[in-house]
Amino acid sequence: MTKKVFIETVGCQMNVLDSELVIGALRKQGYDLTDTPADADVMLFNTCSVREHAEEKTYSSLGRVRLLKKDNPSIVIGVLGCMAQKDQELIRKRAPYVDMVVGTGQLAEVPKLVEKVKATREPQLAVSLGRADAGRDEVEASFVSYDPTRDPTMRPTPFQAFVRIQIGCDKFCTYCVVPSTRGPEQSRPPAHIWGEVKQLVDQGCKEVTLIGQTVNSYVYDHGERQTRLSDLIAGMHDVAGLERIKFVTNYPKDMTDDLLDAVRELPKVVKYLHVPVQSGCDEVLKRMKRNYTAGYYMDMLARCREKVPGVAVSSDFIVGFCGETDESFAKSMDLVREAKFKNSFIFKYSERAGTKAADRYPDDVPEDVKKRRNNDLLAVQNENSRLDHRAQVGGTVEVLVEGPSKRDLASGDRPAPGAVRQLTGRTMTDHIVVFDGPDRLIGRTVCVAVTDSSPFTLFGSVPTDELVGVDLANTDRDPPPPPAAPHRFSLPLA
């Protein structure tokens, strides 16, 4: 009988990609995915430690499967990723029935560890060295390389994929656990990345998103020369069949002119930059150890817009960080009004054990104040987004059609072949567009006339001439449908 694996993923793009690679490796061992925990022989929980809510979500999920384990002791339950790297003993204490705890740098070992659990029924632990455990070279060496076996069914769509170009982080922002959970910053060799992109395109992938904790910090040292992110992008730009190249997330101080030139000059590069600022107050930025001022950020933003006309920029904010006063928060409000971001991801500060902020500063902003500031900042950003979207009404945008819209999927209806339904996709500036069209457009790039907007979405229609030459009733090769999501994941994609 076919062995089955269930996986639940929370967190960022890194975790989504980690899950894809883990499932790809398990498929080689004869496993198929299931979205029903009770049917699984192996249950995996790929975790996030950036916020307390993400950790509690994992513990809640583990609590729900405890009875399954009691009824069927042969099930292998594994906790993977950042929580596993950070909280091995706590996981064992709160969920002693967990069989495997596997850190971010040891995920390539999952198939072998599963077999060890089955053979011995003994718990397995595999984590990388921490920064305090050894020298940098030893810590880096403790992160096991992946066999880049990809599983298209784990992606948001079959024609879009994440490609990791670096692991770890050396920025050491005081609020962040990533330097301890994912280790030192390491850039992958460019030849490996180019080969992976070519492999993905051969599988039908049209858009790749290059990911790294601070992706624009990518530098690979060859000894006599270096490959920068701009060089890396240029090296994959002419791959036949590749239509779009994205990269996230960027660090403000590493937004170099050569990278902006590449975004402007290379047609396949999406004209969108996600550059978190986190706060508009210099005192707060200093406590966060972001190593720039609000003025520096705004100068960087102006340079982006000058170098890449029409570029869309989004950001991240943390509200209620240690010592943030009403005056400090007002500066963030002012920055958002002036910056006019396409959108912003706004989060309430969550103290994380093991970070410098937890050691140095009291979490002294009350929860109700954090919530109010979150809502106030979001209101300003939503107005900016409304104006940004409204300015595009009457124009035409190029959209990579990703699949049915959320509303269409929620309806549960299954339209007849060739029938029109509500579809969604993104523009070259990463704006979401919703429009009516047949399923045969999924996976294609089409022009859409923008007819209306909301603060979050553009609405449009596909001109008739866009369908000329596309036989909607019969084609030799249909684009692959969106996956049925045989795994679970919950993440902010930024």
N, C-alpha and C positions, 0 to 999 in steps of 0.2 A: 504493500500500500504506500501511496505517496505520503511523505512526511510533510507536516505543515508548520509554518511559523507565523506568528502574529507579532506585529511591531507597532508601538505607539511612540511618536516623536513629538517632543516639545522643544521650542527654542528657535534658533536662527537658521539661516541658510546652511551654515556649517553642519548643523545637526541633520538637516534634510539630506545633505549629500552623504554624511556618514552612514545614515540609514540605508541609502541606496547602495552604497558599497558593501555594507554588511550583508544585505539581502542578496546582492549579486554573488558574494562568496558562498552563502548558504545554498543558493540555487545550484551551484556546481556540486554541492553535496547531496542533491536530490530533494531539496525542500521547495514547496510551493507556498505562496502567500495565502493567508486567510484573514478575513476581517471579523471573524467570530472567535473570541478567546477560547470558548469551550471546545472548539475543534482543533486547537493548536497542540502540537507536541513540544514546541518551544515558544515561549512568550518573552519578548524583549521590550524594554522601556528605555528609550534613548532620551537622556535627561538634560536639563538646563539649570544652571545655578545663578544666573544673572539677577533674578528676582525671586523673592520668597514665594510668591504665588506659583511660579513654575515648579518649585520643589514640592510644595504642598499638593499640587495637582498630581505629581508622580506618586506620592505616598497615598493619596486617595485612590489612584488606580491600582496600586499594589494591594490596598485593603480590599478592593472589590474582587481580586483574583485569589485571595487567600482560600476561600472555600473551594475553588476549582483545584487548587493544589492539595487540599485536604482530601477531596474525593478521588483525585488522580495523582498520587505522589510521583509518578514517572514524568510529569510535565517538568520541563526545565525552564526556570524563571531567571532572567538576567536583567540587571540594571547596568546600563552603559552610559558613557559620556561624562559630562562635567561633574554631576553629582557623585558619580562613582569615583572619579579621580580625587574629589575633595573630601568626601564623607564616607569612606569605606566602613568604618566602625559604626557610625550612626545608622547607616542602612541596615547593617546586620542586627543592630539593636532594635530598630523599629519594625523590621521585616525579616525575622530570622529564617523564614522559609525561602528566601532568595538564594538561588544556587550559584549565581555568577555575579561578580562585581568587576566591571571591565572599564578602565579609564580611557580617555580620549586617544592616548597614544598607543593603545594595545588592541584596538578594535579589529585589526587584521587577525587576531588570535581567536576571535569568537567561534569559528567552526571547530577548531581544535578543542577549545574549552567546553563546548557543548558535548563533544564526544567523551571528554574526561568525566564530566558530570554523569553522563549515562553509564559509563563503565564502572565508576567508583562510588557514585551517589555522595561524593564529598564536595563541599563548597569550593569554588575556585575564585581566586583573586588575581587580577592582573592590572597593575597600574604602573605608570611611568615614574621615574625619579622626580621628586620635587626640587625646586630651585635651591632649597637649603640642604638637600641631601648630598650634593656632589657638585663638581665644577660644571661649567656650561657645556663643555664638550661631552661629558658623560650624560648629562641630562638630555641633550639633543639626541644622543645615540640611543637613549632608552625609548624613544618614540619609534615604533615599528612602522615601516613603510607599507602602504597598501599595494596589493595587486589591483590595478584599476579596472576590475570587472564591474561593468555598469548594468543596471537593471532599469530599463525604460519605464516599467510599470510603477516605479517608485517616484517618478517625476511629476510635477504639476501638470505637464502635458508631454506627449511623446516627442515633440519637436523643440523643446526647450530644456536646457540642462545647465546645472552648476558645474564649474570647474575650479577646483581649489588650486591657487597659485602660491599660497604660503600658509603656514600654520603658526600658531603662537603669537605673542605680542610682547614688545619691549617698552611700551609706553608707560605702564604702571600708573594709570589713573587711579586715584585713591579709592574710588567707589567700585572698582571692577575686579572680579575674580578671575578673569580670563588669563592673565599672565601666570597664575598658579595652576589653573585647570588645563590649559593648553600649552604651557611651557614657553620656551624662548622662541623668538621670531625666526623662522627659517623659510627661505624662498626656494621653491622647487626649481630644478633645472629647466630652462626654457624648452629644450628638445623634448622632454617628457610631456610638457604641457601642450606643445604643438602637436605631438603624436596623439594625445588624448582627444584634442579638438578634432583632428582629422578622423579619428575613429568614431566620434559622436556624429559627425556630419555624414559619414558613410552609413550610419544607422538611421539617417533621416532627420537629424537634428538641424534646425535652422537658426537657432539663437543660443548663444552661450553667455552665461553670466560668470565672469571671473570673480572669485570671492577670496577674501582675506580679512583678517581682523582690522587691519589698516591697509587696504589693498594697494593704495598708491605708494606705500612704503616699499613695494617689491623692488628688490635689487638682487640679481644673481651675479656673484663675483667669479669670473673665469680665470682670475689671476692677472693677466695683462689687460683685460677689459671687463666691462660690466654690461649686463643686460638690464635695462630699466623697464618699467611697465609700458612706456611708449614703444620701446623696441619689441616687447613681447606681443603687443597688439598688432604692430606692423607685420610681424612674422606670421600671424595667422589670418591677416586681413584678406588675402587673395585665395584662400581655400575655396574651391568651387563648391557651391551649394550652401555655404554659410552666408546668412543674410544680415544677422545682427550680432554685435558684440557689446555687452554691458560689463560694468565692474562696480562692485560695492564691497565694503564701505570705505570712504576716504577720510584721511586725517588732514585737517586744515594746513598744517605746516609742511606737508609733503605734496601740496598741489602745485607741481612744477610747470613751467612754461612749456617744456617739451611734451608733457602729457596733454596739456590743453591744446597745443598745436595738433597733436594726433587726433584728438576728439573733433577738432574743426575740419581737418583735412581728409580724414579717412571716412568715406561714405557709409561704411557698415557700422561705424561706432555710434551708438545711441547718444543723442545730445542731452544727456541727463547725468547729473552728478548728485550723489547723496553725500553730504559733508556735515556731520554732526557738529553743532557748536556747544550744546549742553546748557549754557547759561549766557546771559548778556551782561553779567556783573563780573568785573575783573577780580574782586576779592573771592567770589565763589569759584571762579575758574582757577585761581591760585590754590585754593583748598582742594579742588579736584585734581590738581597737578596736570592741567591740560597744556601748560607751557605756551600759551598764547593769550593775548588780550582780546576783548570784544572788538577793539579798533583794528587789530591785526586781522581778525576774521572778516570784518566788513571790507577791508582793503582787498583781501583774498577773493571775496565774493565779487567785488567790482572787476577784478582782473579776470575772473572766470567769464563774466558776462561781456567784457570787452574782447577777450580772445575768441570766445565761441558765441557769436551773436545768436540769440534765440534759445540759448541753453536753459533747461529747466533745472532748478536746484531745490533739493529738499534737505531737511535737517532733523536732528534729534534734540530733545530738551529733557533735562531732569529737573523737576520742581520739588521744592522742599528739602534740598540738600542741606547738610549740617550748617547752621549759622545763617541760612538765607533769611534776611529780613524783608519787610514789606518794600523797603527802598531797593534792595537787591533784586527782588522779583519784578519791580516796576521797570528796571533796566532790561530784563528779558522781554517784557511786554513791548518796550520801545524798539528793541532790536527786531522783533518779529514784524512789527508794523513797518519798519524801514526796509527790512530784507526782502519782504514779499516772496517767501518761499512758495514753491508749487504745493507742497504739503509738509507737515512736520509730524514726527512721532513723539508724543509727549508722555512722559512716565513720572509717576510719583517716586521719590527716592525710597529705596528699600535697603536697609543696612544689611551687609553681607559679612558674615564671620570670616576672618582671615584677610580682610582688606585693610589697607592703611587707614581709611576713613573710620572704620569700626574701632580701630585701636586709638586713633588720635582725637576724634571729634564726637561729641554727643549727638545723637539723633534727636535734635531739640525742636523740630518743627512739628506741631501737633497734626494728627492725621486729618482732622477736619480742615485745617489750613491747607495742607497738601492737596486735598480734594478740590477745594475752592480755587486754588491757583491753577490746578490742572484744567479745570473748566474755563477759567478766565482766559488762559493762554490759548486754549483750543478755540474759543470763540473768536479771538483775533485772527488766528490762523485760518479758520473756516471762512471768514470774510475775505481774506486774501485769496484763498482758493476759489471762492465764488467769482471774484473779479477776474482771476486768471482764466478760469473756464469760460466765463461769459465773453471774454475778448476773442475766443476762438470760434464762436458761433458765426456761421456764414462762410467759414473757410472749409478747406478739404485737407484731410490728414491721411497718412499712410498707416494702416493698421495690420499687425500680425494677428490673425484671428485665432484665439486660444481655445474657444469652445462655447458651450451654452452659458448664458448669464446666470448669476445666482438665483434670480427670480425664476428663470426658466427651469433650472434644476429643482428648485423648491416646489414647483407645481407638480412634479412627479409624472407629468405627461410624457408619452413616448410618441413623437410625431411620425407620421408616415414618411417613407423615403422621399426625399426631394421637397418635403413640406418646409414652409418658412417658420422659423422660430427666432427667439431673441438670442443673439450671439454677443460675445464680448471679446475685446482684444486691447492691445496697447499701441500707442503711437511711438514715433522715434524720439519723443520727449517723455515717454513713460506715462502718458496720460491714459486713463481707462476710458474706453469708448464702448457704448452699447448700441446695437442696431439690429434690425431684422434681416434674416438671410437663411439660406438652406445650409444643412450640415456640410455640404460639399465644399463650403468655403473654409471650414476649419483646417488650420495648418497653412493656409494661403495668406499672402500679403495683398490687401486690397485697399483701394482708395475709398474713403467714407466722407460724405458731405455732412458737416456738423450743423445740426438744426436746432439744438437746445442744449442746456447744461444745468448742472446742479453744482454745489461746492465740491462734490466728490467724483462726478462722472460727466463725460460728454455723451450726447445722444445724437445719432445720425442715421443716414440711409446710404445704401450702396447704389451709386448711379448705374443705370441700365447698361451703359457701355462697359462697365467693369466686368459684366458677365459675358460679354462677347467672346466666343472661343472657349467658354467653359460649358460643357454639356452637363447640365445639372441632373439629367435623368440617367446618364450612363457615361462613366469614365473608365479608362483602362486601370487606373490605380487610385482608389479613394485615399484621401489623407487619413492617417490613423485617428480613431475617435479619442476623446479624452479618456484617461484611465478611470476605472470604476472605483479608484481609491481603495485597494485591498489592504491598506494600512491606515493608520490614523496619525494625523499630525496637526499641530496647532502652533502657529508661529507668526511673528511679525516679519515680513520680508524686507527688513532693513535694520 
